[in-house]
Amino acid sequence: MKILVLNAGSSSQKSCLYEIVGDGILEQPVEPLWEATIDWTGKSEVGLLKVKTSHGASIKTEIPVRERQHAIAQMLDTLKQGETQVISDLAEIQLVGHRVVHGGQHYSQPTRITPEVKAAIKELANLAPAHNPVNLEGIEAIEQTLPQVPQVAVFDTAFHNSIPPSAAVYPIPYELSEQGIRRYGFHGISHEYVSRRAAYLLGKPNSLRLITCHLGNGCSLAAIRDGICVNTTMGFTPLEGLMMGTRSGSIDPSILLYLLRQGYNTEQLDEMLNKRSGLKGVSGISGDMRQISQAIAEGNDRAKLAFDIYIHRLRSHIGSMLASLSGTDALVFTAGVGENHPLTRQATCEAFEFLGLKLDSSKNQASPKDADIATSDSKIRVLVVQTQEDWAIAQSCWNMLNRES
């Protein structure tokens, strides 16, 4: 079966085509036949299209992006023509899976897209205004290009629907919770994938307590018991929880009241908290951990302070996940920082040596993929797992079909 995956963001459109052979539940990742990305910022009518295939072909070209559905159609044309052709006709695609950021309280599984599901995605756009509308655009683009092909929504919030009310409900007037103001959690596709991958690598698919650390520009943790999420750090929005690249993470809410009284408006606060805080806000340099590390090496005190705050808050939130699980069998690092920054892993793990966690320094420095970097006698395993959201979406769609058959 050929499964097309669309993973839309506010400034990019990623897509992959997978060919899956077999009739059972998938465990091992499959390399895509074709991968494409369109970068668009909303400030230009031209975007950069980059395409590569499993047989080594690649192209990079500018395309008009004023109408996103037309841009997606142009991207899909590279599947069946030119240097990057991997199929003879789009009709060979049998299923399309979409990452949809917000599924609210009602969607906890991959779901076939119907008019009712589209309406729900549109309604939930008020909770994810930068993502749900573009997710919907991708769905509608496929409806125009491949009207007969079934589409599946894989929700980024779905994996966290299992967290108990004690973790999901905010200590605010309960009627607000009944209106949908509650903790939803995000990065669910990544957390679910890396937790299953870690369980597979450890040979314990059904009996593990895991803390998964998705550390990229956005950062979140999940506490997972036997494959079920019981707590996470992001909440009503992706702003809650850990310090991130440009997001503040959790702060005293009275700070916002104070700033409102000082003359700030809601748009300024939104910009400050989401785009001018975190590593970037404290360091004054960047939200990119690589640039922070370079500045630290050059003796920049604010960069060092930013990193120290980042680690302090990361350790603190891991502590809360430990309490949710009454311990852990493994700590799993993933995403850009989690997979590629040894110092973050080292500084984080040092705080948990009292639990018997022992990091193998040479393995940690090597930043291996899908590997255990703890010493053989460590009481807690430490894994680096490469997150593969697009593959996870294809995997979810395939597994859904197998459950239905």
N, C-alpha and C positions, 0 to 999 in steps of 0.2 A: 504494500500500500504506500502511495505517495501522499505525505501530509505536509501542507504548507503552513508555516507559522508566521503570524504577524504580531510584532511586539512594538506597539506605538508609544512614543513618549512625547513630551511637549516640544522637544526640539529635534527629534529624530524618528525615523521609521526603520526598524530592523525587520528582516524577514529571512527565513531559512526554508529550504525544501529538504525533507527527509524521505528516504525510501526504507521502509521497514519490512523485513521478511520474517515470518514466523507466526505462531498462533498462541503464544502465551504471554504472561506478564513480563515486561522488559526490565532488566536490571542494568546491563552495561550500556553506556552512552554510545550513540551512533553518530558518525561524522556526517554532516549535511552534504548533500550533492551540490548545493548552491547557497550562497549567503549574499545578502544585499543590505545596504544601509543608505538611507537618504538623510542628510543633515540639513535641517532648515531651522532658522532662528525666528521666523515671523517678521523679521526686519527687511527681508529681501525677497524678491520674486524669483530668485534663482537659488537652487540647492545643489549640493554635491552628492552625486550617486556613485557609490562604490560597490562593485560586485566581484566576487571570486567564487571559483568552483573547486570541487574535490580533485579535478584533474589538472589544476594549476593555472587555469585561465583567469584573467582579471581585467577589469576596466575601471576607469575613473573619469567621470564626465559631469558637466553641469547640465541640469535640466530645469525647466520652469516648474515652480511649486506653488504658484498662486492658487490653483485648485488642487488640493491634496489628493483627491480621488483620481484625477488625471495623472498626477505624479506617480501614484501607486501603480496605475495601469502601465505607465512607461517602465517602471521597475520590473513588473511582471513580464513585460515583453522580452527582457533579457534572459528569461528562462528558456525561450523557444527560438531565439535567433541570435546571430552574431557569434562572437568568440566564446561567450559564456553559455551557449545553448546546452541544456542537459535533458530536455524533453522535446518532442516534436510538436506537441499541442497541449495547451492548458487543460484540455479535457482529461489528460492523464492524472491530474490532481483529484484525489478522491475525498479529501477532507481538509478543512482549513481551521486551525486553532488560533485563537486570539488571546493575548494577555489583556485582561480588563482589570484596572487597578482597584475599583471599589465595587463590591457586590453586596454591601450592606449586611443585614442580619439573615437574609433569606437564602443566600447562595453559598453552600458549603462544599459543593462538588462541581467538577466540570459539567457544563450545562449546554445542551443544544440550543442554538440561538433561534428564537421565535419572535414574532412581533411583540409579545408580552415581555420577553427578556430584553429586547431593545428598548422598550419603554422604561423598564426598570433601570437600565444603564443610564438612560437620559435623565431620569429623575434623580439618580444618585450623583449626577454631575455637580450638584451644589456642594457635595462633600469632597469631590475630587475634580475641581474645575480645570486643572491643567492636563488631566489625563483622560477621564471618561469621555469627553467630547471627541478627542482624537481616536480613542479606541472605537467609538461608534462610527467615525468616518471610515476607518479601515474595514469595518463590517459592511458598510454600505458600498464601498468600492468593490468588494468581492461580490456582493449581490449583483452589481452591474456587469462585472467581468466574467464571473462564474455563477450565474444564477441558479444552476441546478445542483451545485455542490453544497453539502451540509456544512454548517459552521458551528464551532463549539467555543464557548467562552470559558476561559480558565481564570478565575478571580484571584487577585493578589491578596485579598482579605480572607479568602475561604479557609485557609489552613488554621487561622486563629479563631474561627467560630466556635471551637471546642473549649476555649478558656472559660472557666466557671464564672458565675455572676460576681463572686467576691473579687475577681481580678478584672472583670469587664465593666462593672458599674462604678461611676464616679461618686464620691461623697458630696453630691450636690442635691438640691431638691429632686425627689424621685420622679416627679412629673416630667422633668427635663430628660431623664433617662428613657422614659416611656415615649418621648418624642424622637428618640434615636441618638441622643448625645451620650455616647458610651465609648469604650475603648474597642477599636476594631483590629488594630495591628496591620502591618504592611510587610512587604518583602516575603510574603507567605510562600510564593512559588519557589523562591530560593531556599528558604528555611526547610520546606518540605523535601526538596530535592537533596540538599546536602545531608539532612538527617537520615534519609533512606540510604544515601550513598555511604555515609559513615557506618551505618548499621551493617551494610553489606560488606564493607571492608573489614569490619571487626568480627564478622561471622556471627552476629547476634541480632537477627532481624526483628525479634519480638520482645526483647527484654533489656532495654537500655534506658538510662536516664542521660539525656544529652543537653548541653547548652550550646546552641549554634550562634556564632558571632558573625553577622553579615556586616562587614566593615568596608564601605566604599565611600563615595561622596555622601551618600545617605548611610546611616548606621542603625542597626537594631539587633537585639538579642531575642532568642526564643528558648523557653524551657520546655523540653519534649520528653514525655514519659511513654515508653512503648509505642512510639510513632504518633502520639497524640500531643498537640500543643496545649500546655496548661498555663502558660504565661508568656508575655512578650513586652517589649519596652515601648514601642510606638503605640499610639492611642487613637483618639478621635481623628487625628491627622498624623502625617508622618513627622511632625515637628516634636512630638513628645519623646522623652527618653534620653538617649546618649547624645553627647556633643558630637557634631558631624562636621563635614567640610565647610559648609556655609550656614548651617542651621544651628541654633542655640541648643536644642534639646530642652529638657525640662528646666524651668526657672520659676522663681517665686511669682505667681500671677499678679501680685500687688505691684510688681515693677511696671506692668502694663497700665494699671490704673494710675500709677504715679506719672508715667510719661504722657498719658492722655490728659491729665490735669496740667501738664507742662506745655500742652499745645500740640502734641503729636496727634495725627489722625490714624484711622485704622489701616489705610494703605501704607503709610510710612512704617507702622509697626510690623505689618506683614513683610514688607521689603527688608526691614532690619533683621527680623527673627529668622527669615528663610534664606536671605541672600548675603547678609553682611555680618553674620555672627559665626559661631563655631571657630574652627581653626583660623579661618580668614579674619574674623572679627578681632580675635585676641592677638594674633601675630601681626596683623596689618600687612601681610604678605600675600597669602594664598590659602585656598582651601584644599590644595593638593599636598598630600603627605610627603611626596617626593621633594617638593620645594621647601616644605617645612624642615625636612631632614637636612637639606643642603644649607639652609640658613642656620640651623643649630651647629653644623660643622664649622660654619664661619664665625661662630660666637655670638649669634643674635639672641639676646636674652628673652625677647617677647616670643620668638619662635619656640624657645625652650619652655617658656611658661605655657604656651598653647598646647604643646605636647604633653606636659605634665598634667594639665587639667584634663585633657583627653583621656589619659591613662587612669587618672584618679576616678573619673566618672565611669569609665569602662569597668574597672575593678568593682566599683560600688554596685553597679547594676548586675554584674555577674554574681555578686553576693546575694542579691535579691532573687536571682534565678536559682541559685543553690538552695535557698530557703524554700522556694516553691517545690523543689524536687526532693528535699531532704537529702541533698548530696548529689553527686553526678558521677557517671562512669567515664564520660569523655567531654572534652572541650573541643569544639570544631570551629576553625577559622575559615572564612570564605570572603569572596569579593575582592576588589582591587587592593585595599590595604591588608585585609586579612590574609590574602594569598601571597602577597609580594613584599611585605615589610617585616623582616625578622625582628627588628627592635620593638615593634608594637607587641608582637607575640611574646617576646622575652619579658618585657616590662610587665605585661599583663599576668603572665604565669608566675612570676616571682612572688606575687602576693598570695599565691595558693600553695606554696611549698609546704606550709604547715599541714596540708591535707595529704601530703605524700606525693604531690605532683612533681615530677622531675623531667625537665626538658633536656633533650639531647642537643647540645649547642651546635654541633656540626650539621646535624640534620636540619635544625631550625635555620641556620644560615643559608643552606642550600635551597630553601623554599620549594620543596618537592610538591608535586600535584597528587592529590588523592593518596596521601601517605600519613603514617603515624610518626610524629617527631618527638615522642616521649621516649625516655630510656626504658629498657626492658623491665626494670624493677619499679617503674612509676605506678602508683596506685590509681592514678587517673590518666587515661589516654589523652593525647593531644593530636588532633588531626588537622591537616590542611587539605581542604577539598575544593576543587575548582567548581564554582557554581556555573551551571549551564541552564539558564532560564528557558531558552528557546527549545532545547532538547527536552526539558522538563514538561513544557507545554505539549510537545508532540507525544511524549511518553504518557501524559495524562489522557490525551485524546485516544491513544491506542488502547490503554488499559480500560477506559470507559467502554469502548467498543467490545472488548473481550468480556467485560462484565455483563453487557447487554445481550451478547450472543449465547 
